Amino acid sequence: MADLATLQTRLTEAESAYHKLMTGSKTVEVQHGDMRTKYTEAQAGTLLAYIADLRAQIAALGGGVTGLRRRAFSVDLPSY
């Protein structure tokens, strides 16, 4: 397993590639260790699986994960 900094860098690159796919890019490249892999929109699910795996590896090393997850929030509106 790679070190925490390497995994976080890979996660950032993978999330950026996923964003590009979802916003119209036809093909993106992501680095897996020493190899580069091309993904198309049809392979977005595979890229999401890679992102999930990176997140799991980061969590196993005790690192925080940011990105696609959203947190709930509440809004208090004044009553009239």
N, C-alpha and C positions, 0 to 999 in steps of 0.2 A: 504494500500500500504506500502511496505517495505521502509526503508530508502535508500538513494542514495548509500552508501557503500555496502549494502547488494545486491542491484540490480546490481551494477557493478561486484561484485563477482560472482553472478549467471550468468551474461552475459559472463564473461570470461570462466566459467566452461562449459556453453552451447556451446560457439564457439569452445572450445577445443574438446568437445565431437563430434561436427559436423565434425571437421577436422579429427578426428580419424575414423569416419564412412566413410568419403570420401577417406581415404587412406588405407582402407582395414579391419578395425576392424568389426567384425560381430555384436557386441552388445556393447553399451555404456550406462552408467548410468548418469543421471543428477538429481540434487536435486531441487525440487520445494517446497520451504518452508520447512515443516517438513517431506515431503515425497520424496522418490527417485523413479524415473521413468526410465525404461529401453527403449532404442530405438534401432531398427535395421535399416539397410540401407533402407528397404522398408518404414520406418517411417521418413525418413530424412526431408520430407516436413513438418511434424508436428513439428519437432525440429526447422526448420527454422521459422515457425510461432511463436514458443515460443521465439526465439531470437528476432524476430521483435517486439513482445509484450514487452520484456524487454527493448529494445531500445526506444520504445515509452514511457514507464514509466520513464526511465532515462531522456529523453528529457523533459518530463512534469515537472520533478523536477529541470530542469535547468542544468543537468549534460551533459558533453560531451560524445560522443559515438565514440569508435574506433572499428576497426575490419574489416569486410568484404568489406566495402565501399572503393572504390578507387577514387583518385582525378586525374583529367587530368593534364598533364604537357606538356610543349613544349620544343623542342630542336632546338637550332639555330646552323646550320652547316655552316662552312665557305664556301664561293663560290670561285671557282678557275677559 
